[in-house]
Every structure is written in structure tokens, then in C-alpha cells.
Amino acid sequence: MAEKDITMDKVVSLSKRRGFVFQSSEIYGGLSSAWDYGPMGVELKNRIQRFWWKEMTQLHDNIVGLDAAIMMHPRVWEASGHVENFHDPMVDCKNCKNRFRADHIDLDAPCPNCGKKGEFTEPREFNLMFKTHMGPVHSEDSIVYLRPETAQGIYVNYKNVVQTSRVKVPFGIAQVGKAFRNEIVTKNFIFRTCEFEQMEMQYFVKPGDDEETFNIWKEKRMAYYKRLGIDTAKLRFHQHGPGELAHYAKDAYDIEYLFPFGWKELEGIHNRTDFDLRRHSEFSRKDLAYLDEETKERFLPSIIETSAGLTRSVLMVLCDAYDEEEVSEGDVRTVLRFHPEVAPITVGVFPLVKKDGLAELAKDIETGLREDYATFYDQSGAIGRRYRRQDEIGTPFCITVDYQTKEDNTVTLRFRDSMEQVRVKVDEVSLVIRKAIKDYTRV
Ligand code: ATP
């Protein structure tokens, strides 16, 4: 695919126009950094989540799922180190009062917002956790936090999982869910928001096996993005230097993607050692050691974490799929080249014209495909315009019913990426699509 001028403006505008992402509370002027997923966006997000879930659970025999509550006992966040460590140094511009992460701007340069120079406050620590109160009394004892990461729900349940399922070290627990961080610098659309979703997997290994396992997961996670059809030239690793490592990490790599606004983190792969389980053992005074039934050894497992942003993945997939293709002189089509497994709609079905029974025939075919595919029926406008509408939301396959259908029971199957059209028997079209999805490789 030729390199195109893909700007955030284009991605944001298409997202709004075609029902992927809306500004939260838009009729009230919007809530900064909060976004809602529209009819196409929720399908895309759910499918990316399913793609990840299948990859991490179904395709492994030793990884199980979990769905823990967002609110947890406040001691969890003391044990995890978030109460103490989870903050960014912030500075305020004394002139315009805008707040910035001290490590994101050059403090000697003019304010990125108002342009005034030398007007920043001293950096101050800022805890990123949202705090609220549970129950009727607002006191120190009623404080609860909205979880800033999903991981802790897995750690505190790890013994429950060991006792109730048949997993043995090494094994993993996967979870997808909301996380909340009071981010001060939220920009770039859904890239960094205060409320977001994570897809995390915690892999429990014998101490000493952590480094090798870490390397394996690092490679597996990169391979996942390639399978999702992401442009490999826009993916890279970034290893955290000593100053960048989170308080729990022994080693960490980010998988980064080249967004229109530069290389940014998509996912973190962390060697968290036994830090979390050790701390939870101390704070809860519960024995969290794992007993190896064969060797009778007892140990606290080390943990390798793969932590990907789901909402951030939605943005990445949108940016990566976005293409403008000159179909003929002066005729440019906008097309989202999604992997067919994550496209919000898999098959569009159209009658060439409404009359002469073609609409009914097309509707029947569409209904027949619903059990297996996300379908969309459209009978309005010129056929070329209907194709273009589907291109814009990334529908990989379109079926057109025409007069020939009535004669020989065949339809036209059009492929989004190549725009190739082939004639297929009605009773074979589902299989042809199934095969095309399985054989999909990015053009
Ligand atoms: P950053 O340095 O960008 O703040 P982080 O290193 O703190 O991110 P992690 O704690 O490793 O991020 O979180 C794992 C993943 O969760 C990130 O790779 C990202 O995809 C996602 N994520 C983290 N914070 C946000 C956010 N505010 N909005 C959207 N996604 C986020």
C-alpha cells in the first residue's frame, strides 16, 4: 500500500461521520477526554477484544479468563504500590494555568499552550487514581479507588483460580476491562483518556523461568499484531531504560506503533517478578505461595504481564486501516482496510434495483447469512455509492443481487481491497467468504 497522508483530522472526522466514535456528552459541549463508541465503534472494539481473547485463551491450553470488579479493597492499592508510587510529576503554566507532565515538555521552552516563557510552577507529584467513597459516610475509611489497571484483580484471585481450575504453573489468567487514570494530558482523540479499557494477561511461572518466558511473550505479542494485519513497518519494540521502569518491573518492553502523531506505546510487556504476590502476601497476611504437587516445592510465582490498551488498539486499527486510493483519474475512495475478523460489518448485501423481486431476493440472502456473519442490507442509491459507503466502514465483502441471479442463482461478490468482482453461486457464497477470511493477508 502506498504511503498516504493520513492525518488525525481525517481519522477523527471519519470516526464521527460513520459512527465509530463520538465525543462524550456532546450536546453539553463535550467532556474533555471522554469518548463514546457508536454503532460501528462498539462492533470494532468488541471484535478486537474477541480477537485478543481467542488468541490468549482459546489458542492456549493453560490460560483461563477472569472478570474482576472495578472497585477493590483499598488495601489492594497500598500493597500494589499505586497509592505511594502511581503519580506523574506535573507543572502548571502560571500564565494560562494549563497543566503538563513535567517529563513531556521542555521546562525552559515557551508554554505549549499560551507561548509564554519561563512561567512554570515547580514540578509536583500528582496521583493518577480516581478516588471516591463507598457507602453513605464520606470518611477516610470509606475511600475506594477506581482501578488504574486490571492486573490487581488477577493477582488477588490467583489462588482462587489455582484451587478451582486445573491450571498448574506455568499458566496464565486473561482479563479485559475498564481502567481509570486521572490523566492530565489527554489528547490525540482516544489515545490517552481517563477512562479506558485494557486487555491484560498475567502469566505465572517458576522463579528463574521468568526471563525466558518474558522473551517468549514479547515475541508472541508482536506476532499477534502481525496476525491482526497491522503494517509491520509501523510496529517496533522499545525497551525501558532504568529510569523508565515502573516500580514493579525488572524488565519491560513496549510494543510501539507509528501513529500519525509519532511512535507511541500500544502495549507493555513487563517482568513483574514476584513483586505483586509478595506484597499482597504481606498486606493481606495470607499465604499466597504456590505448591508444586509433583516436587512438593512451595514458591511465589514470578509474573510476566502483557498489558495492551483496547481503546488505544481501536485507534491504532483505525489509523492503520485508513487508506485513500485513487481508483481512476480524480476519483479517490476512502477505505478502511480492516482485518475481516475485526471489521464491524462482514458482508453487505444489495439488490441492484429494488423492483422485479430483486429486493426480496437480496433480503432473503442477507437473512440467510446472518447466523454466521454481521450483515448489512442496503437498497438505496446507486450501486457504486453503496460500495463506497461500505468501503468507508471497512466491510470486506459485498454481495449484489441482479437479474442474472433470478436466472442462474448466482450473485456478484465484491472484495473490498482489490475491488475484484466474481460470480458465485448463492449456496456457495458463505463458504467462499469463510475461506477468504481464513486466507486473509493484508494487501
Ligand atoms: P503511558 O506511559 O502512555 O502513560 P503506561 O506505560 O503507564 O502508559 P501501562 O501502565 O503499561 O501504560 O498500561 C498498559 C497499556 O494500557 C498501555 O500500553 C496503553 O495501551 C493502555 N493505557 C494506559 N494508559 C492509558 C490511557 N490513559 N488511555 C488509554 N490507554 C491507556
Residues whose N, C-alpha, C, O or C-beta is under 5 A from the ligand:
A	BS01	ATP	R181 E183 I190 F191 R192 T193 C194 F196 Q198 E265 L266 E267 G268 S307 A308 G309 R312
